[in-house]
Amino acid sequence: MGKEIFKFTGIRKKLLIYYLVIAVLFVSVSGFSYYNAKQILTKLESIITDYIYLNNLNNDVNSIMLEVERFLSTKSSDSLLNYYTIYNRLQEKTKNISRETVYDIDKLMLKDISFMIDELLRETDNAVNAKRGRISNEYIAHFKRANEISKYIKLYITNLLNNKLKKGSEKYMTITKNLNYVSYFNLLFIIIAVIVSVFLAIFLTYRLTKPIIELSHSAEKISKGDYEIELVKIKTNDEIDILTKAFNKMVVNVKSHIDEIKGQAEIEKKLKEQEMQYLKMKSLLKDAELKSLQSQINPHFLFNTLNAASQLSMMEGADKSSEFIHNVAELFRYNLRKLDEPVSLRDEIYYVKKYMYILKTRFGDKINFYTEIDEEVLEMKIPCIVIQPIVENAFIHGLEGLERDGEIHLNVKNQGESVLIEVIDNGIGMKKEKINSIIYSEKDKYSSRRHVTGIGIRNVINRLRIFYDIPENEEIIEIESKVGFGTKVKLKLPYYKDVISSAEATNS
């Protein structure tokens, strides 16, 4: 504790320097004022001292002449005792007067006064001794002589006092004039000291408080949740510097911690989204599989298919019937496979052709099927059963009730980073409202009613969007149609040669 009191570093050092500078300024002002006042008082004291000295000397000369006169007239012992007291005092004073040769008129006059006092003392002493010896002629003569000398002494003292008064007046005028100058200078010095003190107070307090204010503003921003602040740049070489470094380190750590929390939150959000996609995909697959199973006992389709098989058996040989029944069996088997397993585009097209073979067998030349396939993309992976529902939709809603011959075109084109699959028919077409309901409606009202698979276009769109992680429906499918002229359905799939579905990746 004791050592810490006398340890002057950092802010304590700056404050100490500030107080010392202020103290030095005011001590300088006080010292200057005191010095000038002392000088003036010294000069005034010298003038007054000279006046008092000469006045006392004159009084002693008057007193000694008075006591001599009393003694000579009354021969009183008191007068004699007083005479010797004054005598000794005057003698002591004359000893202190310099007798050296000088060229100052006042000092010359004072030296003459000292000689005359010596002579005065001799004459008064002779007069007293003559009186005591009762020699009347002598003491009278000596007294007269002493009286004349005293007159000269008084004259000299008066002249010296006049000179002193004249010089003292001049000195006093000079001192008064100087005193005015000193007063003005003291006032100016005080004003300058006050201005400097105020400036130093403002400057030093600004230097001390500026970094603290910056820190407080930054801390306030952080308290309001603004962590994108610039680091405080302060160089004070004191405790505030240490505080600033600690504050900046805290800001960096807080930002890092918040970024880490945000990163974890993003990861958790993505995991939840993936989980939701997986659950949705699983739900779609279950729904599609259920409809696929239900479609196997679709009475209308089975009846027509078996009726066609019966007619072929009667009209043609067993080979044709066998081929027809074999294609039907393969198509059923394909539709019964697990929908969460991706297939190659080649296989999907192969079984679409099987489906169209069955239709052509049933309807003959009334239905014509054409393909234009880019062989380069046939090995890419796509979800199972996505083209067949669209082809079925083209037949059921576009061609089944058509009086003229119907056509379905299946085109597969490599477009670099994507593959375009087109299903085109020359059927009855559809209005814009129906197209929007197919793409955007939550329920598929037009596609699944009489499908072999029981899977509608809406289910196809959702599975494709999840499979390729595409957020919007219009990025995966486009439908162009004109009433009375036909419909074109376009699937725009990203071109990945070895793509694996999210459902497959999750299961693995």
C-alpha positions as CSV (number, residue, x, y, z in Angstrom):
1,M,0.0,0.0,0.0
2,G,2.8,2.4,1.0
3,K,4.8,1.7,-2.2
4,E,1.7,2.1,-4.4
5,I,1.1,5.6,-3.1
6,F,4.5,6.8,-4.4
7,K,4.3,5.0,-7.7
8,F,3.6,7.6,-10.4
9,T,2.8,6.0,-13.7
10,G,0.1,6.2,-16.4
11,I,-2.8,8.5,-15.6
12,R,-1.4,9.4,-12.1
13,K,1.7,10.7,-13.8
14,K,-0.2,12.8,-16.3
15,L,-2.4,14.3,-13.6
16,L,0.6,15.0,-11.4
17,I,2.4,16.8,-14.2
18,Y,-0.8,18.8,-14.9
19,Y,-1.1,19.9,-11.2
20,L,2.6,20.6,-11.0
21,V,2.5,22.8,-14.2
22,I,-0.5,24.7,-12.7
23,A,1.3,25.0,-9.4
24,V,4.5,26.3,-11.0
25,L,2.5,28.9,-13.0
26,F,0.7,30.3,-9.9
27,V,3.9,30.1,-7.8
28,S,5.7,32.0,-10.5
29,V,3.0,34.7,-10.4
30,S,3.0,34.9,-6.7
31,G,6.8,34.9,-6.6
32,F,7.0,37.6,-9.2
33,S,4.5,39.7,-7.3
34,Y,6.3,39.1,-4.0
35,Y,9.7,40.1,-5.5
36,N,8.4,43.3,-6.9
37,A,6.6,44.2,-3.7
38,K,9.8,43.4,-1.7
39,Q,11.9,45.6,-4.0
40,I,9.4,48.5,-3.6
41,L,9.3,48.1,0.2
42,T,13.1,48.0,0.4
43,K,13.4,51.3,-1.6
44,L,10.7,52.9,0.5
45,E,12.3,51.6,3.7
46,S,15.7,53.1,2.7
47,I,14.1,56.5,2.2
48,I,12.2,56.4,5.5
49,T,15.2,55.1,7.4
50,D,17.3,58.0,6.2
51,Y,14.5,60.4,7.2
52,I,14.3,58.8,10.7
53,Y,18.0,58.7,11.2
54,L,18.5,62.4,10.3
55,N,15.5,63.4,12.4
56,N,16.8,61.5,15.4
57,L,20.2,63.0,14.9
58,N,18.7,66.5,14.8
59,N,16.7,65.7,18.0
60,D,19.7,64.5,19.8
61,V,21.6,67.7,18.9
62,N,18.7,69.8,20.2
63,S,18.5,67.6,23.3
64,I,22.2,67.8,24.2
65,M,22.2,71.6,23.8
66,L,19.1,71.8,26.0
67,E,20.6,69.6,28.7
68,V,23.9,71.6,28.6
69,E,22.0,74.8,29.0
70,R,20.0,73.4,32.0
71,F,23.1,72.2,33.6
72,L,24.9,75.5,33.1
73,S,22.0,77.4,34.5
74,T,20.9,75.1,37.4
75,K,23.8,72.7,37.8
76,S,21.2,69.9,38.1
77,S,22.5,66.4,38.4
78,D,19.6,65.0,36.3
79,S,20.5,67.4,33.5
80,L,24.1,66.2,33.7
81,L,23.1,62.6,33.7
82,N,20.8,63.2,30.6
83,Y,23.7,65.1,29.0
84,Y,26.1,62.2,29.3
85,T,23.4,59.7,28.0
86,I,22.8,61.9,24.9
87,Y,26.5,62.5,24.6
88,N,27.3,58.7,24.4
89,R,24.4,58.2,21.9
90,L,25.7,60.9,19.6
91,Q,29.2,59.7,19.9
92,E,28.1,56.2,19.0
93,K,26.2,57.5,15.9
94,T,29.2,59.5,14.7
95,K,31.4,56.5,14.9
96,N,29.0,54.7,12.4
97,I,29.3,57.5,9.9
98,S,31.8,56.7,7.2
99,R,34.8,59.1,7.1
100,E,36.1,57.8,3.7
101,T,36.6,60.2,0.8
102,V,33.6,60.1,-1.5
103,Y,32.1,62.2,-4.2
104,D,28.4,62.0,-3.3
105,I,27.1,65.3,-2.0
106,D,24.8,63.7,0.6
107,K,27.6,61.5,2.0
108,L,29.9,64.5,2.1
109,M,27.4,66.5,4.0
110,L,26.8,63.6,6.4
111,K,30.6,63.3,6.9
112,D,30.7,67.1,7.7
113,I,27.9,66.7,10.1
114,S,29.8,63.9,11.9
115,F,32.9,66.2,12.2
116,M,30.7,69.0,13.5
117,I,29.1,66.7,16.0
118,D,32.5,65.7,17.2
119,E,33.4,69.3,17.6
120,L,30.1,70.0,19.3
121,L,30.7,67.2,21.8
122,R,34.1,68.6,22.6
123,E,32.8,72.1,23.2
124,T,29.9,70.9,25.3
125,D,32.2,68.7,27.3
126,N,34.5,71.7,27.9
127,A,31.6,73.9,28.9
128,V,30.4,71.3,31.4
129,N,33.9,70.8,32.8
130,A,34.3,74.6,33.1
131,K,31.0,74.9,34.9
132,R,31.9,72.1,37.2
133,G,35.3,73.9,37.8
134,R,33.4,77.2,38.3
135,I,35.2,78.9,35.5
136,S,32.4,81.1,34.3
137,N,34.2,82.8,31.4
138,E,35.2,79.6,29.8
139,Y,32.0,77.6,30.0
140,I,30.1,80.6,28.6
141,A,32.6,80.8,25.6
142,H,32.4,77.1,25.1
143,F,28.6,77.1,25.2
144,K,28.4,79.9,22.7
145,R,30.8,78.0,20.4
146,A,28.7,74.8,20.9
147,N,25.5,76.7,20.1
148,E,27.0,78.0,16.9
149,I,28.2,74.5,15.9
150,S,24.7,73.1,16.6
151,K,23.2,75.7,14.3
152,Y,25.5,74.6,11.5
153,I,24.6,71.0,12.3
154,K,20.9,71.7,12.1
155,L,21.5,73.7,8.9
156,Y,23.3,70.8,7.3
157,I,20.8,68.3,8.6
158,T,18.0,70.5,7.2
159,N,19.7,70.7,3.8
160,L,20.4,67.0,3.8
161,L,16.8,66.3,4.7
162,N,15.8,68.6,1.8
163,N,18.1,66.7,-0.5
164,K,16.8,63.4,0.8
165,L,13.3,64.6,0.5
166,K,13.9,65.8,-3.1
167,K,15.6,62.5,-4.0
168,G,13.0,60.5,-2.1
169,S,10.2,62.3,-3.9
170,E,11.9,61.4,-7.2
171,K,12.4,57.8,-6.0
172,Y,8.8,57.7,-4.8
173,M,7.6,58.9,-8.2
174,T,9.7,56.4,-9.9
175,I,8.6,53.6,-7.5
176,T,4.9,54.7,-8.0
177,K,5.4,54.6,-11.8
178,N,7.2,51.2,-11.6
179,L,4.5,50.0,-9.2
180,N,1.9,50.8,-11.9
181,Y,3.9,48.9,-14.5
182,V,4.4,46.0,-12.1
183,S,0.7,46.0,-11.3
184,Y,-0.2,45.9,-15.0
185,F,2.5,43.2,-15.6
186,N,1.2,41.2,-12.6
187,L,-2.3,41.5,-14.0
188,L,-1.1,40.4,-17.4
189,F,0.9,37.6,-15.9
190,I,-2.2,36.4,-13.9
191,I,-4.4,36.5,-17.0
192,I,-1.8,34.6,-19.0
193,A,-1.5,32.1,-16.2
194,V,-5.3,31.6,-16.0
195,I,-5.5,31.2,-19.8
196,V,-2.7,28.7,-19.8
197,S,-4.3,26.9,-16.9
198,V,-7.6,26.7,-18.6
199,F,-6.0,25.6,-21.9
200,L,-4.0,22.9,-20.1
201,A,-7.1,21.8,-18.2
202,I,-9.2,21.5,-21.4
203,F,-6.4,19.9,-23.4
204,L,-5.3,17.4,-20.7
205,T,-8.9,16.5,-19.8
206,Y,-9.6,16.0,-23.5
207,R,-6.6,13.8,-23.8
208,L,-7.7,11.8,-20.8
209,T,-11.4,11.6,-21.6
210,K,-11.3,11.2,-25.4
211,P,-10.2,7.5,-25.3
212,I,-12.7,6.8,-22.5
213,I,-15.5,8.4,-24.5
214,E,-14.6,6.3,-27.6
215,L,-14.5,3.2,-25.5
216,S,-17.9,4.1,-23.9
217,H,-19.5,4.7,-27.4
218,S,-18.1,1.3,-28.7
219,A,-19.4,-0.4,-25.5
220,E,-22.8,1.2,-26.0
221,K,-23.0,0.0,-29.6
222,I,-22.1,-3.6,-28.4
223,S,-24.8,-3.3,-25.7
224,K,-27.3,-2.6,-28.5
225,G,-26.2,-5.7,-30.5
226,D,-24.0,-4.0,-33.0
227,Y,-20.9,-6.2,-33.2
228,E,-19.7,-5.0,-36.5
229,I,-17.8,-2.0,-35.0
230,E,-14.2,-1.1,-35.8
231,L,-11.6,-1.9,-33.2
232,V,-10.8,1.2,-31.1
233,K,-7.4,2.6,-32.0
234,I,-5.9,4.4,-29.0
235,K,-2.2,4.9,-28.0
236,T,-1.9,6.5,-24.6
237,N,0.8,4.4,-22.9
238,D,-1.2,4.3,-19.7
239,E,-4.0,2.3,-18.0
240,I,-6.5,3.3,-20.8
241,D,-4.2,1.7,-23.4
242,I,-4.3,-1.5,-21.4
243,L,-8.1,-1.2,-21.1
244,T,-8.4,-0.5,-24.9
245,K,-6.4,-3.6,-25.7
246,A,-8.6,-5.7,-23.4
247,F,-11.8,-4.2,-24.8
248,N,-10.7,-4.9,-28.4
249,K,-9.8,-8.5,-27.5
250,M,-13.2,-8.9,-25.8
251,V,-14.9,-7.5,-29.0
252,V,-13.0,-10.0,-31.2
253,N,-13.8,-12.9,-28.9
254,V,-17.5,-11.9,-28.7
255,K,-17.7,-11.6,-32.5
256,S,-15.9,-14.9,-32.9
257,H,-18.3,-16.5,-30.4
258,I,-21.3,-15.0,-32.1
259,D,-20.1,-16.1,-35.5
260,E,-19.6,-19.6,-34.1
261,I,-23.1,-19.6,-32.7
262,K,-24.5,-18.4,-36.0
263,G,-22.5,-21.1,-37.9
264,Q,-23.9,-23.7,-35.5
265,A,-27.4,-22.3,-36.0
266,E,-27.0,-22.4,-39.8
267,I,-25.8,-26.0,-39.6
268,E,-28.7,-26.9,-37.4
269,K,-31.1,-25.1,-39.7
270,K,-29.7,-27.0,-42.8
271,L,-29.9,-30.3,-40.9
272,K,-33.5,-29.6,-40.0
273,E,-34.2,-28.6,-43.6
274,Q,-32.6,-31.8,-44.9
275,E,-34.5,-33.8,-42.3
276,M,-37.7,-32.1,-43.4
277,Q,-36.9,-32.7,-47.1
278,Y,-36.1,-36.3,-46.2
279,L,-39.4,-36.7,-44.4
280,K,-41.3,-35.0,-47.2
281,M,-39.5,-37.2,-49.8
282,K,-40.3,-40.3,-47.7
283,S,-44.0,-39.2,-47.6
284,L,-44.1,-38.6,-51.3
285,L,-42.5,-42.0,-52.0
286,K,-44.9,-43.8,-49.7
287,D,-47.8,-42.0,-51.4
288,A,-46.5,-42.9,-54.8
289,E,-45.8,-46.5,-53.9
290,L,-49.4,-46.8,-52.4
291,K,-50.9,-45.4,-55.6
292,S,-48.7,-47.6,-57.6
293,L,-50.0,-50.7,-55.7
294,Q,-53.5,-49.5,-56.0
295,S,-53.1,-48.9,-59.8
296,Q,-52.2,-52.6,-60.2
297,I,-55.8,-53.5,-59.6
298,N,-57.2,-50.6,-61.6
299,P,-60.2,-52.4,-63.2
300,H,-60.5,-50.2,-66.2
301,F,-56.9,-50.6,-67.2
302,L,-56.7,-54.3,-66.5
303,F,-59.9,-54.9,-68.3
304,N,-58.8,-53.1,-71.5
305,T,-55.4,-54.7,-71.3
306,L,-56.7,-58.2,-70.9
307,N,-59.4,-57.6,-73.6
308,A,-56.7,-56.5,-76.0
309,A,-54.6,-59.6,-75.1
310,S,-57.7,-61.8,-75.7
311,Q,-58.4,-60.3,-79.1
312,L,-54.8,-60.7,-80.1
313,S,-54.8,-64.3,-79.1
314,M,-57.8,-64.9,-81.3
315,M,-56.7,-62.9,-84.3
316,E,-52.9,-63.6,-84.3
317,G,-50.6,-66.3,-83.3
318,A,-49.3,-67.0,-79.8
319,D,-46.0,-65.1,-80.3
320,K,-47.7,-61.7,-80.6
321,S,-49.8,-62.3,-77.6
322,S,-46.8,-63.6,-75.7
323,E,-44.9,-60.4,-76.5
324,F,-47.8,-58.2,-75.5
325,I,-48.3,-59.9,-72.2
326,H,-44.6,-59.9,-71.5
327,N,-44.4,-56.1,-72.0
328,V,-47.3,-55.6,-69.7
329,A,-45.6,-57.8,-67.1
330,E,-42.3,-55.8,-67.4
331,L,-44.1,-52.5,-67.1
332,F,-46.0,-53.7,-63.9
333,R,-42.7,-54.9,-62.5
334,Y,-41.0,-51.6,-63.1
335,N,-43.9,-49.7,-61.6
336,L,-43.7,-51.9,-58.5
337,R,-40.0,-51.1,-57.7
338,K,-39.0,-48.8,-54.8
339,L,-39.3,-45.2,-55.8
340,D,-36.4,-44.0,-53.6
341,E,-33.9,-45.7,-55.8
342,P,-32.7,-43.6,-58.8
343,V,-32.6,-45.1,-62.2
344,S,-30.7,-44.2,-65.4
345,L,-32.4,-42.1,-68.0
346,R,-32.0,-45.0,-70.4
347,D,-34.1,-47.3,-68.2
348,E,-36.8,-44.7,-67.7
349,I,-37.1,-44.2,-71.5
350,Y,-37.0,-48.0,-72.1
351,Y,-40.1,-48.5,-69.9
352,V,-41.9,-45.5,-71.4
353,K,-41.5,-47.3,-74.7
354,K,-43.0,-50.4,-73.2
355,Y,-46.0,-48.3,-72.0
356,M,-46.4,-46.8,-75.5
357,Y,-46.2,-50.3,-77.0
358,I,-49.1,-51.4,-74.9
359,L,-51.1,-48.3,-76.0
360,K,-50.3,-48.8,-79.7
361,T,-51.3,-52.4,-79.3
362,R,-54.6,-51.3,-77.9
363,F,-55.3,-48.4,-80.3
364,G,-53.3,-49.3,-83.3
365,D,-52.3,-46.5,-85.7
366,K,-54.5,-44.0,-83.8
367,I,-51.6,-43.4,-81.5
368,N,-48.2,-42.7,-82.9
369,F,-45.1,-42.4,-80.7
370,Y,-41.8,-40.6,-81.8
371,T,-38.5,-40.2,-80.0
372,E,-35.5,-38.0,-80.5
373,I,-32.9,-39.1,-77.9
374,D,-29.4,-37.7,-77.2
375,E,-27.4,-40.8,-76.4
376,E,-24.7,-38.9,-74.4
377,V,-27.0,-38.3,-71.4
378,L,-28.7,-41.7,-71.1
379,E,-26.5,-42.8,-68.2
380,M,-27.4,-39.9,-66.0
381,K,-29.4,-40.8,-62.8
382,I,-33.0,-39.5,-62.3
383,P,-35.8,-40.4,-59.9
384,C,-37.8,-43.5,-60.8
385,I,-41.1,-43.1,-62.8
386,V,-41.0,-39.4,-63.7
387,I,-41.4,-39.5,-67.5
388,Q,-44.1,-42.2,-67.7
389,P,-46.7,-40.2,-65.6
390,I,-46.2,-37.2,-68.0
391,V,-46.7,-39.4,-71.1
392,E,-49.7,-41.0,-69.5
393,N,-51.1,-37.5,-68.8
394,A,-50.6,-36.6,-72.4
395,F,-52.6,-39.6,-73.6
396,I,-55.4,-39.6,-71.0
397,H,-56.1,-35.8,-71.0
398,G,-54.8,-34.9,-74.5
399,L,-55.4,-37.8,-77.0
400,E,-57.9,-40.4,-75.5
401,G,-61.0,-38.5,-76.7
402,L,-59.4,-37.1,-79.9
403,E,-61.1,-38.0,-83.2
404,R,-58.0,-37.5,-85.3
405,D,-54.8,-39.6,-85.0
406,G,-52.8,-38.7,-82.0
407,E,-49.0,-38.2,-81.7
408,I,-46.7,-38.2,-78.7
409,H,-43.1,-37.0,-79.1
410,L,-40.5,-37.7,-76.5
411,N,-37.3,-35.6,-76.9
412,V,-34.2,-35.7,-74.8
413,K,-31.6,-33.0,-75.4
414,N,-28.2,-32.3,-73.9
415,Q,-27.9,-28.6,-73.2
416,G,-24.5,-28.6,-71.5
417,E,-25.1,-28.1,-67.8
418,S,-28.7,-29.4,-68.1
419,V,-30.8,-32.0,-69.8
420,L,-34.1,-31.0,-71.5
421,I,-36.9,-33.7,-71.6
422,E,-39.9,-32.8,-73.7
423,V,-43.2,-34.6,-73.9
424,I,-45.2,-33.2,-76.8
425,D,-48.7,-34.2,-77.9
426,N,-51.1,-32.9,-80.6
427,G,-54.2,-33.3,-78.3
428,I,-56.9,-31.0,-77.2
429,G,-54.6,-28.7,-75.2
430,M,-55.5,-26.8,-72.0
431,K,-56.1,-23.3,-70.6
432,K,-53.6,-21.3,-68.6
433,E,-55.6,-21.8,-65.4
434,K,-55.3,-25.5,-65.7
435,I,-51.6,-25.3,-66.4
436,N,-51.2,-23.2,-63.2
437,S,-53.3,-25.6,-61.2
438,I,-51.0,-28.5,-62.4
439,I,-47.8,-26.7,-61.5
440,Y,-48.8,-24.8,-58.3
441,S,-51.8,-26.6,-56.8
442,E,-51.2,-28.5,-53.5
443,K,-53.4,-31.4,-54.8
444,D,-53.0,-33.0,-58.2
445,K,-56.6,-32.9,-59.6
446,Y,-55.8,-33.8,-63.2
447,S,-53.0,-36.3,-63.4
448,S,-53.5,-39.4,-61.2
449,R,-57.1,-40.4,-61.7
450,R,-56.5,-43.1,-64.5
451,H,-52.7,-43.5,-64.4
452,V,-51.2,-46.9,-64.5
453,T,-48.8,-45.9,-61.7
454,G,-51.4,-43.8,-59.8
455,I,-48.6,-41.1,-59.6
456,G,-49.6,-37.6,-60.8
457,I,-47.5,-34.7,-62.1
458,R,-47.6,-32.9,-58.8
459,N,-45.8,-35.9,-57.2
460,V,-43.3,-36.0,-60.0
461,I,-42.6,-32.2,-59.6
462,N,-42.0,-32.5,-55.8
463,R,-39.7,-35.5,-56.1
464,L,-37.6,-33.9,-58.8
465,R,-37.4,-30.6,-56.8
466,I,-36.2,-32.5,-53.7
467,F,-33.9,-34.8,-55.7
468,Y,-32.1,-31.9,-57.3
469,D,-32.5,-29.5,-54.4
470,I,-34.3,-26.9,-56.6
471,P,-36.5,-24.5,-54.6
472,E,-39.0,-23.3,-57.2
473,N,-41.4,-25.5,-59.4
474,E,-40.9,-23.3,-62.5
475,E,-37.2,-24.1,-62.4
476,I,-37.9,-27.8,-62.9
477,I,-41.0,-27.9,-65.2
478,E,-42.6,-25.7,-67.9
479,I,-45.9,-26.4,-69.7
480,E,-46.8,-24.8,-73.0
481,S,-50.3,-25.5,-74.4
482,K,-52.8,-24.2,-76.9
483,V,-56.4,-25.3,-76.9
484,G,-57.1,-27.5,-79.9
485,F,-53.4,-27.8,-80.9
486,G,-51.7,-29.7,-78.2
487,T,-49.4,-29.5,-75.1
488,K,-45.6,-29.4,-74.6
489,V,-44.2,-30.4,-71.1
490,K,-40.6,-29.5,-70.5
491,L,-38.5,-31.0,-67.7
492,K,-35.2,-29.1,-67.1
493,L,-32.9,-31.4,-65.1
494,P,-29.3,-30.6,-64.0
495,Y,-26.8,-32.8,-65.8
496,Y,-25.1,-34.9,-63.2
497,K,-23.6,-38.2,-64.6
498,D,-23.5,-39.9,-61.2
499,V,-26.0,-38.1,-59.1
500,I,-27.4,-39.7,-56.0
501,S,-30.6,-38.7,-54.5
502,S,-30.9,-37.1,-51.1
503,A,-33.1,-39.9,-50.0
504,E,-30.6,-42.5,-51.0
505,A,-27.7,-40.6,-49.3
506,T,-29.8,-40.3,-46.1
507,N,-30.6,-44.0,-46.1
508,S,-27.0,-44.9,-46.7
